[in-house]
Amino acid sequence: MKFTAKINVMPQKALLDPQGKAVGANLKNIGLETCGNVRIGKHITMEVEAADVATAEAMVKQACEKLFINPVMEAFEFTVSAS
């Protein structure tokens, strides 16, 4: 079966997000004073061929842990659905 994984990678909550800070600081300059606490990350989509959803989820988790993130600085969450 084919599955589609949607993966979100974000900086660890305890770490400073300089890109998010810069964007958040500039929201006031464009008239969005009530917006803030910006954190910027990555969104990854991936197709997976697997026998079942549990196997697809295990493959996505392995890809995230070994390739897509730096575990010291980033965290991830994902969903897997049939394509």
C-alpha positions, 0 to 999 in steps of 0.5 A: 500500500502507498501512504503519505506522511506529513512531517512537521519539524520545529526547534526544541521549545527550550531553544531560541528560534532566531528566525522566529524572533526576527519575524515576530519582531517585524509583525508590528512593523506591518500592523500586526501588533497582536500577533507574536510568539513566532516559531519557524520550522520545516514541513516535509511530505513523503510517500511510503510504500508499506504493508500497513500503517504501523509499518509506514509510521515506523519507517517515517519515524526512522527517517525523521530520527536518522535524517530529517532532524537534529535531535539536539535542536529539533523535534518532530511530529507526523501523520501518515494516511493512505494515499 
